[in-house]
Amino acid sequence: MMLPGVLYFIIFHYGPMVGLFIAFKDYNLVKGVWGSDWAGFQNFKTIFESPDIVRTLRNTLVISLYRIVFNMLPDLLLALLLNEIRVQWFKRTIQTISYGPHFLSWVVVYGLTFSFLAPDSGLLSQTIRDFGGTSIDFLTSKEYFRSILIATDIWKNTGFGAIIYLASLAAIDPKLYEAAVVDGAGRWRQLWHVTLPGVANVFVLLLILRIGHILDAGFEQVYIFYNSRVYEVADIIDTWVFRRGLEQFDFGVATAVGFFKGFIGLILVIGANKLAKKLGQSSIW
């Protein structure tokens, strides 16, 4: 039963890692990976000498931290709220509605966002004008861009993210709640002393995994939402790599960035895992 999963990771995850050699070569499409000349660390030097590297690295870290802080807590909060619902048909209905947006593509989500925030025809802009205000071009405003990213990400993924916590909540032994009731604990005390400790390990594990992807700020969403007016706050490492690698055909530099991101992610995961062990929480290994 494990064979299909193992083959998937070998073919699509470990096999392509051979291409990491491109990061150390002056890659030429005609010569191929093995025929291209070695460039040593020149591609990495090009990355760190780029005038855009500070901006893209800063934007990537800020957006990723926003996602960690503002995405994990809504997932947990929604799961806790759903767990308190005793009417099963109502619980299933709310859960289905909440995780439905997860299956929409970011193109569709952008279309919905545009219908609300467009400066001329957007519903919110029209409402502002009806109350005597001046419409704001939210989608091209550096002040609002990151807030729009996080808000749409929460709307799209919170319901689906809550499923993991609901599974963890279902695994809590009901006898613990019975013992808490015998001891005189109300709903809030049960939440604090039984429910939250029951999901703490899952929360820590998900946090470790998210820290490992801190240099992945959500390429698909950012690429669809951003524009030239918000480059200063929206241009992340992945969008810079896309322009450099696919638009300028500089595959060596693009691969070097991917290698750098993977190396940093590995260090962060190992560090976060050791910290979780020291704090007495569950860890990946």
SERO-4910 file (N, C-alpha, C, O; in steps of 0.05 Angstrom, whole numbers):
BEGIN
 pado doro    nc1    nc2    nc3   cac1   cac2   cac3    cc1    cc2    cc3    oc1    oc2    oc3
  Met    A     16    -24      0      0      0      0     17     25      0      8     46     -9
  Met    A     41     23     10     59     47     11     72     52    -16     81     74    -21
  Leu    A     73     32    -33     88     34    -58     80     58    -76     97     72    -85
  Pro    A     54     63    -81     47     86    -97     57    112    -86     67    129   -100
  Gly    A     54    116    -59     64    140    -47     94    143    -48    104    165    -54
  Val    A    108    121    -44    137    121    -46    146    128    -74    165    144    -78
  Leu    A    133    116    -94    140    122   -122    135    151   -129    150    163   -144
  Tyr    A    113    161   -119    107    190   -124    129    208   -114    138    226   -129
  Phe    A    138    204    -90    159    221    -79    186    217    -93    201    236    -98
  Ile    A    192    192   -101    217    187   -115    217    200   -143    237    213   -151
  Ile    A    194    198   -157    193    208   -185    190    239   -185    204    252   -201
  Phe    A    173    250   -168    166    278   -171    181    296   -150    180    320   -153
  His    A    193    285   -130    207    301   -110    237    296   -108    253    315   -109
  Tyr    A    245    271   -107    273    265   -105    287    264   -132    310    273   -135
  Gly    A    274    253   -152    285    252   -179    293    279   -190    316    283   -200
  Pro    A    275    299   -189    282    326   -199    304    340   -184    315    360   -194
  Met    A    312    330   -161    334    343   -146    360    341   -160    379    356   -154
  Val    A    362    323   -180    386    323   -197    391    349   -210    413    357   -216
  Gly    A    369    363   -216    370    389   -229    383    411   -213    389    433   -223
  Leu    A    388    405   -187    402    425   -170    430    431   -180    441    452   -173
  Phe    A    441    414   -197    467    419   -208    467    445   -225    487    458   -228
  Ile    A    443    452   -235    441    476   -252    449    501   -236    459    520   -247
  Ala    A    445    500   -209    452    523   -192    482    528   -193    490    551   -187
  Phe    A    498    509   -200    527    512   -200    538    512   -228    562    508   -232
  Lys    A    521    516   -248    530    516   -276    520    541   -291    501    554   -283
  Asp    A    535    547   -312    526    568   -330    508    554   -351    516    547   -373
  Tyr    A    483    550   -343    465    532   -357    459    542   -385    452    566   -389
  Asn    A    461    524   -404    454    529   -432    434    508   -441    438    484   -438
  Leu    A    411    518   -452    390    500   -461    400    479   -481    391    456   -481
  Val    A    417    488   -499    427    471   -520    445    449   -509    443    426   -517
  Lys    A    464    457   -491    483    438   -480    471    420   -459    481    398   -455
  Gly    A    450    429   -446    437    412   -426    451    415   -399    470    430   -396
  Val    A    441    400   -379    452    402   -352    481    393   -351    498    407   -340
  Trp    A    487    369   -363    514    359   -360    534    371   -379    558    370   -375
  Gly    A    524    382   -401    542    394   -420    549    423   -415    568    434   -426
  Ser    A    534    437   -398    539    465   -391    564    467   -374    571    449   -359
  Asp    A    577    490   -376    601    496   -361    595    501   -332    575    512   -325
  Trp    A    614    493   -315    612    498   -287    616    527   -281    633    540   -293
  Ala    A    599    538   -263    601    566   -256    608    570   -226    611    593   -217
  Gly    A    611    548   -212    617    550   -183    595    564   -168    571    556   -171
  Phe    A    602    584   -152    582    598   -136    574    625   -149    564    642   -135
  Gln    A    579    628   -175    574    653   -188    544    660   -188    536    683   -184
  Asn    A    527    639   -191    498    645   -191    489    655   -163    471    672   -162
  Phe    A    500    644   -142    493    653   -115    503    681   -111    490    698    -98
  Lys    A    527    687   -122    538    714   -120    520    734   -134    516    756   -124
  Thr    A    509    726   -157    491    743   -172    466    750   -156    455    772   -156
  Ile    A    456    730   -141    432    734   -124    437    755   -103    421    774   -101
  Phe    A    458    752    -88    463    770    -66    473    797    -74    474    816    -58
  Glu    A    482    800    -99    490    826   -109    468    840   -123    471    863   -131
  Ser    A    445    827   -126    422    839   -140    411    862   -123    408    859    -99
  Pro    A    404    885   -135    392    907   -119    364    900   -109    354    915    -92
  Asp    A    352    879   -119    325    872   -111    324    852    -88    302    848    -77
  Ile    A    346    841    -81    346    818    -62    336    827    -34    322    812    -21
  Val    A    344    851    -25    336    860      1    305    864      2    292    855     21
  Arg    A    295    877    -19    266    882    -20    250    856    -21    231    853     -7
  Thr    A    258    838    -39    243    813    -42    245    795    -18    225    782    -10
  Leu    A    268    794     -5    271    778     19    254    790     42    242    775     57
  Arg    A    254    816     44    238    829     65    208    824     61    194    817     80
  Asn    A    199    828     36    171    823     30    163    794     35    141    788     46
  Thr    A    181    776     28    175    747     31    172    740     61    153    727     69
  Leu    A    190    750     77    189    744    106    165    757    119    151    744    135
  Val    A    159    782    112    136    795    124    110    781    117     94    776    135
  Ile    A    106    775     91     81    762     83     79    734     95     57    726    103
  Ser    A    101    720     96    100    693    108     94    694    138     78    677    148
  Leu    A    105    713    152     99    716    181     70    723    185     57    714    203
  Tyr    A     60    741    168     31    748    169     14    723    165     -6    720    180
  Arg    A     22    706    147      6    682    141      7    663    166    -14    651    173
  Ile    A     30    661    178     32    643    202     15    653    225      0    638    237
  Val    A     17    679    230      3    691    253    -27    692    248    -43    684    265
  Phe    A    -35    701    224    -64    706    219    -78    683    206   -103    684    202
  Asn    A    -64    662    199    -78    639    187    -82    616    206   -103    603    205
  Met    A    -62    611    223    -64    588    241    -85    592    263   -100    574    270
  Leu    A    -87    616    273   -106    622    295   -135    620    285   -151    609    300
  Pro    A   -142    631    262   -170    628    252   -177    599    248   -200    590    253
  Asp    A   -158    582    238   -163    554    234   -171    541    260   -191    526    262
  Leu    A   -155    546    281   -160    535    307   -186    545    319   -202    530    331
  Leu    A   -191    571    316   -215    583    327   -240    571    314   -260    565    328
  Leu    A   -240    569    288   -263    557    274   -268    528    283   -291    520    287
  Ala    A   -246    513    286   -249    485    295   -261    484    323   -278    467    328
  Leu    A   -252    502    341   -263    502    368   -293    509    368   -309    497    382
  Leu    A   -301    528    351   -329    536    349   -346    513    338   -367    508    348
  Leu    A   -336    500    317   -351    478    305   -353    455    325   -373    440    326
  Asn    A   -333    451    341   -333    429    361   -354    433    382   -363    414    395
  Glu    A   -361    458    387   -381    464    408   -410    461    398   -429    461    413
  Ile    A   -413    459    371   -440    456    360   -450    427    364   -437    408    357
  Arg    A   -474    425    376   -484    398    383   -505    389    362   -510    365    360
  Val    A   -516    407    346   -535    399    325   -519    391    301   -507    408    287
  Gln    A   -518    366    295   -500    355    275   -506    365    246   -487    372    232
  Trp    A   -531    367    239   -537    377    211   -528    406    208   -518    413    186
  Phe    A   -531    422    229   -522    450    227   -491    451    227   -480    468    212
  Lys    A   -478    434    242   -449    433    242   -438    425    215   -419    438    205
  Arg    A   -450    404    203   -441    396    177   -445    417    155   -429    421    137
  Thr    A   -467    431    157   -473    453    138   -453    475    139   -442    484    119
  Ile    A   -448    484    164   -428    506    168   -400    497    159   -386    513    146
  Gln    A   -393    472    165   -367    462    157   -364    461    127   -343    468    116
  Thr    A   -385    452    113   -384    450     84   -382    478     71   -367    481     52
  Ile    A   -397    497     82   -396    524     71   -368    536     76   -358    551     59
  Ser    A   -357    531     99   -331    544    106   -308    533     90   -290    548     83
  Tyr    A   -308    507     84   -284    497     69   -290    496     39   -272    487     24
  Gly    A   -313    504     30   -318    506      1   -299    524    -15   -290    516    -36
  Pro    A   -293    548     -4   -275    566    -19   -247    554    -24   -233    563    -42
  His    A   -239    535     -8   -212    523    -12   -209    511    -40   -187    510    -51
  Phe    A   -231    502    -52   -229    489    -78   -231    508   -101   -231    500   -125
  Leu    A   -233    534    -96   -233    554   -117   -204    561   -124   -187    562   -106
  Ser    A   -199    566   -149   -172    575   -157   -168    604   -149   -187    618   -145
  Trp    A   -142    612   -148   -137    640   -141   -146    659   -162   -151    683   -157
  Val    A   -149    650   -187   -160    667   -208   -189    674   -202   -197    697   -205
  Val    A   -204    654   -193   -232    659   -186   -234    677   -162   -250    696   -161
  Val    A   -216    672   -142   -216    689   -118   -210    718   -125   -222    737   -114
  Tyr    A   -190    722   -143   -183    749   -152   -207    762   -166   -212    786   -162
  Gly    A   -221    747   -182   -245    758   -195   -266    767   -176   -278    788   -179
  Leu    A   -270    751   -155   -289    759   -134   -279    784   -119   -295    802   -113
  Thr    A   -253    784   -113   -242    807    -99   -244    832   -116   -250    854   -106
  Phe    A   -239    830   -142   -241    853   -160   -269    863   -162   -274    888   -163
  Ser    A   -289    845   -161   -317    854   -162   -325    870   -137   -344    886   -138
  Phe    A   -310    866   -115   -316    882    -91   -299    907    -89   -308    927    -79
  Leu    A   -274    906    -98   -255    927    -93   -247    944   -117   -232    963   -114
  Ala    A   -257    938   -141   -251    954   -164   -259    983   -159   -280    988   -149
  Pro    A   -242   1003   -167   -247   1031   -160   -272   1042   -173   -284   1061   -162
  Asp    A   -280   1032   -196   -303   1043   -210   -328   1027   -206   -349   1038   -199
  Ser    A   -326   1001   -209   -350    984   -208   -352    966   -184   -372    951   -181
  Gly    A   -332    967   -166   -332    949   -143   -354    956   -123   -361    979   -120
  Leu    A   -365    935   -111   -387    939    -92   -379    957    -69   -394    975    -61
  Leu    A   -355    953    -57   -346    969    -35   -341    998    -44   -348   1016    -29
  Ser    A   -330   1001    -67   -325   1029    -77   -351   1044    -82   -353   1067    -75
  Gln    A   -371   1030    -93   -397   1043    -97   -410   1050    -70   -422   1071    -68
  Thr    A   -407   1033    -50   -418   1039    -24   -405   1063    -12   -418   1080      1
  Ile    A   -378   1065    -15   -364   1088     -4   -374   1114    -18   -378   1134     -4
  Arg    A   -377   1113    -44   -387   1137    -59   -416   1143    -51   -423   1167    -49
  Asp    A   -432   1123    -45   -460   1129    -37   -462   1143    -11   -480   1158     -6
  Phe    A   -441   1139      6   -441   1153     32   -425   1179     31   -418   1191     51
  Gly    A   -419   1188      6   -406   1214      3   -376   1213      3   -363   1234      3
  Gly    A   -364   1190      4   -335   1188      5   -323   1185    -23   -337   1186    -43
  Thr    A   -296   1183    -24   -282   1180    -49   -272   1151    -51   -259   1140    -33
  Ser    A   -278   1138    -74   -270   1110    -77   -239   1107    -76   -225   1125    -85
  Ile    A   -230   1085    -66   -202   1079    -64   -194   1056    -82   -209   1036    -84
  Asp    A   -172   1059    -96   -163   1037   -113   -147   1018    -95   -122   1019    -94
  Phe    A   -161   1000    -82   -148    982    -62   -127    964    -75   -106    960    -64
  Leu    A   -133    954    -99   -116    934   -111    -89    945   -121    -70    929   -125
  Thr    A    -87    971   -124    -61    983   -132    -50   1000   -110    -32   1016   -115
  Ser    A    -59    997    -86    -50   1013    -63    -30    996    -46    -37    974    -37
  Lys    A     -6   1007    -43     14    993    -26      5    991      3     13    972     17
  Glu    A    -12   1009     12    -21   1009     39    -40    985     45    -40    975     68
  Tyr    A    -56    977     25    -76    957     30    -69    930     18    -83    910     24
  Phe    A    -49    928      2    -44    903    -13    -40    879      5    -53    858      1
  Arg    A    -22    881     25    -17    858     42    -41    850     58    -46    826     62
  Ser    A    -57    869     66    -82    863     81   -101    848     63   -114    829     73
  Ile    A   -103    855     38   -120    841     19   -110    812     15   -126    794     14
  Leu    A    -84    809     13    -73    782     10    -81    764     34    -90    742     30
  Ile    A    -77    774     58    -82    758     82   -112    753     85   -120    731     92
  Ala    A   -128    773     80   -157    770     83   -168    750     64   -185    733     72
  Thr    A   -160    750     39   -170    731     19   -159    703     25   -173    683     21
  Asp    A   -135    701     36   -123    675     43   -139    663     66   -143    639     66
  Ile    A   -146    679     86   -162    670    108   -189    660     99   -198    638    106
  Trp    A   -202    675     81   -228    668     71   -227    641     55   -245    625     57
  Lys    A   -205    638     41   -203    614     23   -196    589     38   -206    568     32
  Asn    A   -178    591     58   -166    567     69   -173    560     98   -166    539    108
  Thr    A   -186    579    112   -191    574    141   -209    549    145   -203    533    162
  Gly    A   -230    546    129   -248    523    133   -234    497    129   -238    478    144
  Phe    A   -217    495    108   -203    471    103   -182    465    124   -177    442    132
  Gly    A   -168    486    133   -148    483    154   -159    474    180   -146    461    196
  Ala    A   -185    480    185   -198    472    210   -202    442    212   -206    431    233
  Ile    A   -202    429    189   -208    400    188   -187    385    205   -194    366    219
  Ile    A   -162    393    203   -141    379    218   -145    382    248   -142    362    263
  Tyr    A   -153    406    257   -158    409    285   -183    395    294   -184    385    317
  Leu    A   -203    393    277   -227    378    284   -221    348    288   -232    335    306
  Ala    A   -203    338    271   -195    310    274   -180    306    301   -184    286    314
  Ser    A   -164    326    308   -149    324    333   -169    326    357   -165    313    377
  Leu    A   -189    344    354   -208    346    376   -225    321    379   -232    314    402
  Ala    A   -230    307    357   -246    283    359   -230    260    373   -242    241    383
  Ala    A   -204    263    373   -187    242    386   -184    246    416   -172    229    429
  Ile    A   -194    268    427   -192    273    456   -210    254    470   -234    251    463
  Asp    A   -200    241    491   -216    222    506   -239    236    520   -235    254    536
  Pro    A   -264    228    515   -288    240    528   -287    238    559   -299    254    573
  Lys    A   -272    218    569   -270    215    598   -257    239    611   -262    245    634
  Leu    A   -240    253    596   -227    276    607   -247    299    612   -246    313    632
  Tyr    A   -266    302    593   -288    321    598   -306    313    621   -314    330    636
  Glu    A   -311    287    623   -328    277    645   -314    283    672   -327    291    691
  Ala    A   -288    278    673   -273    283    698   -273    313    704   -275    321    728
  Ala    A   -271    330    683   -271    359    688   -298    368    698   -299    386    716
  Val    A   -320    356    688   -346    363    698   -350    355    727   -361    370    743
  Val    A   -340    332    734   -341    322    762   -326    341    780   -334    346    803
  Asp    A   -304    352    770   -288    371    786   -300    399    787   -289    417    799
  Gly    A   -322    403    773   -336    428    774   -328    448    752   -334    472    755
  Ala    A   -314    438    731   -305    456    710   -328    463    691   -343    445    683
  Gly    A   -331    489    684   -351    497    665   -340    494    637   -318    483    633
  Arg    A   -354    505    617   -346    503    589   -319    516    584   -302    505    570
  Trp    A   -315    540    596   -290    554    592   -266    539    604   -245    538    593
  Arg    A   -270    528    628   -249    513    641   -243    488    626   -219    480    624
  Gln    A   -263    475    615   -259    451    599   -243    458    574   -225    443    566
  Leu    A   -249    481    562   -235    490    538   -205    495    545   -188    487    530
  Trp    A   -200    508    568   -173    515    575   -156    492    584   -132    490    578
  His    A   -168    473    599   -153    452    611   -154    425    597   -137    408    602
  Val    A   -173    422    579   -176    396    565   -173    400    534   -157    386    522
  Thr    A   -189    418    523   -190    420    494   -163    432    483   -151    419    465
  Leu    A   -155    454    493   -130    467    482   -106    449    486    -90    447    467
  Pro    A   -101    437    509    -79    418    512    -81    395    492    -61    383    484
  Gly    A   -106    387    486   -109    365    468   -101    370    439    -94    352    424
  Val    A   -102    396    431    -94    403    404    -67    417    403    -58    425    381
  Ala    A    -54    421    426    -29    436    427     -7    422    410      8    435    396
  Asn    A     -6    395    411     15    381    396     11    385    366     30    388    351
  Val    A    -14    383    357    -19    387    328    -12    415    320     -1    420    299
  Phe    A    -19    435    337    -13    463    331     18    467    328     27    480    309
  Val    A     33    455    346     62    457    345     73    444    319     91    455    306
  Leu    A     63    420    312     73    406    288     67    423    263     85    425    246
  Leu    A     43    434    261     37    451    238     54    476    238     61    486    216
  Leu    A     60    487    261     76    511    263    105    505    253    117    521    239
  Ile    A    115    482    260    142    474    251    142    471    221    161    481    208
  Leu    A    122    459    209    121    456    180    119    483    166    131    487    145
  Arg    A    103    501    178    100    527    166    126    543    167    133    558    149
  Ile    A    141    540    189    166    554    192    186    545    170    201    560    160
  Gly    A    185    519    164    202    508    143    196    520    116    213    520     98
  His    A    172    530    112    164    543     86    162    573     88    146    586     74
  Ile    A    177    584    107    175    613    112    184    630     88    176    653     85
  Leu    A    201    618     70    209    633     46    190    627     23    196    636      0
  Asp    A    169    613     27    148    610      7    124    627     16    109    619     33
  Ala    A    121    649      3    100    668     12     74    665     -5     57    683     -4
  Gly    A     71    644    -20     47    640    -36     50    652    -63     37    672    -69
  Phe    A     66    639    -81     71    650   -107     46    654   -123     42    676   -135
  Glu    A     29    634   -124      5    636   -142    -12    659   -135    -21    674   -152
  Gln    A    -18    663   -109    -35    685   -101    -23    712   -106    -35    729   -117
  Val    A      3    714    -98     16    740   -102     19    747   -132     15    770   -139
  Tyr    A     26    727   -148     29    732   -177      3    742   -190      4    759   -208
  Ile    A    -19    731   -181    -45    739   -193    -54    766   -182    -66    782   -197
  Phe    A    -48    772   -157    -59    797   -145    -41    821   -150    -51    844   -151
  Tyr    A    -15    817   -153      3    841   -153      4    854   -180     -4    843   -200
  Asn    A     15    878   -180     18    894   -205     42    912   -200     53    914   -179
  Ser    A     50    927   -221     75    943   -220     73    964   -198     94    973   -188
  Arg    A     50    974   -191     47    995   -171     53    986   -143     58   1002   -125
  Val    A     51    960   -138     55    950   -111     79    932   -109     82    917    -89
  Tyr    A     97    934   -128    122    918   -127    137    922   -101    149    903    -90
  Glu    A    137    946    -91    153    952    -67    145    935    -43    162    929    -27
  Val    A    119    928    -41    110    913    -18    101    885    -26     95    868     -8
  Ala    A    100    879    -52     89    853    -61    109    835    -74    104    810    -76
  Asp    A    131    845    -85    150    829   -100    164    810    -80    180    820    -63
  Ile    A    160    784    -83    173    765    -65    194    749    -81    197    752   -105
  Ile    A    207    731    -67    229    715    -79    218    699   -103    231    699   -124
  Asp    A    195    686   -100    185    669   -121    177    685   -147    182    676   -169
  Thr    A    166    709   -143    159    725   -167    184    735   -180    185    738   -205
  Trp    A    205    742   -164    230    751   -176    243    728   -191    254    732   -213
  Val    A    242    703   -180    253    680   -193    238    675   -219    250    668   -240
  Phe    A    212    678   -219    195    673   -243    204    692   -265    208    684   -288
  Arg    A    208    717   -259    216    736   -279    244    730   -289    250    732   -313
  Arg    A    262    724   -270    290    719   -277    293    692   -292    309    691   -311
  Gly    A    279    672   -283    283    645   -294    268    641   -320    279    631   -340
  Leu    A    242    647   -321    226    641   -344    224    664   -364    222    659   -388
  Glu    A    224    688   -355    223    711   -373    250    718   -385    252    727   -408
  Gln    A    271    715   -369    298    722   -378    315    697   -384    338    699   -392
  Phe    A    303    673   -380    317    648   -385    343    645   -370    362    632   -380
  Asp    A    344    656   -346    368    653   -329    363    631   -309    358    636   -286
  Phe    A    364    606   -319    356    583   -303    376    578   -280    368    567   -260
  Gly    A    401    585   -284    421    580   -264    415    596   -239    416    585   -217
  Val    A    409    621   -242    403    638   -219    377    630   -206    375    629   -181
  Ala    A    357    623   -222    331    614   -211    335    589   -195    323    586   -173
  Thr    A    350    570   -204    355    545   -189    371    550   -164    366    537   -143
  Ala    A    390    569   -165    405    576   -142    388    587   -119    392    582    -96
  Val    A    368    603   -127    349    614   -108    333    591    -95    329    591    -70
  Gly    A    324    572   -111    310    549   -100    327    533    -81    317    524    -60
  Phe    A    352    529    -88    371    515    -71    374    530    -44    374    518    -23
  Phe    A    377    556    -46    380    573    -22    355    571     -4    358    568     20
  Lys    A    332    572    -16    307    570     -1    304    543     13    297    542     37
  Gly    A    311    522     -1    310    495     11    329    492     34    322    479     54
  Phe    A    353    503     31    373    501     52    364    516     77    367    506    100
  Ile    A    354    540     74    345    556     96    321    542    110    319    542    134
  Gly    A    303    532     93    279    518    104    287    494    121    275    489    142
  Leu    A    308    479    112    317    456    127    328    464    154    322    451    174
  Ile    A    344    485    154    355    495    180    333    504    199    334    498    222
  Leu    A    313    518    188    291    528    205    275    504    217    267    505    240
  Val    A    270    484    200    255    461    210    270    447    232    258    439    252
  Ile    A    296    442    228    312    429    248    312    445    274    310    434    296
  Gly    A    316    472    271    316    489    295    290    489    310    289    487    334
  Ala    A    268    492    295    242    492    307    235    465    320    222    464    341
  Asn    A    244    444    308    239    417    319    254    413    345    243    402    364
  Lys    A    279    422    346    294    420    371    282    437    393    281    429    416
  Leu    A    272    461    386    260    479    405    234    467    416    229    469    440
  Ala    A    219    454    399    194    441    408    200    418    428    186    415    447
  Lys    A    222    403    422    230    382    441    237    393    468    230    382    489
  Lys    A    252    415    468    261    427    493    237    438    510    238    438    534
  Leu    A    216    447    495    193    457    509    173    435    517    152    441    528
  Gly    A    180    410    510    163    388    518    140    383    499    121    368    507
  Gln    A    140    394    475    119    391    456    126    368    436    149    359    436
  Ser    A    106    360    421    111    340    400    129    352    379    129    376    374
  Ser    A    145    335    366    163    343    345    160    324    321    147    303    323
  Ile    A    172    331    299    170    315    275    185    289    278    177    268    268
  Trp    A    208    290    292    224    266    297    237    268    324    251    250    333
***
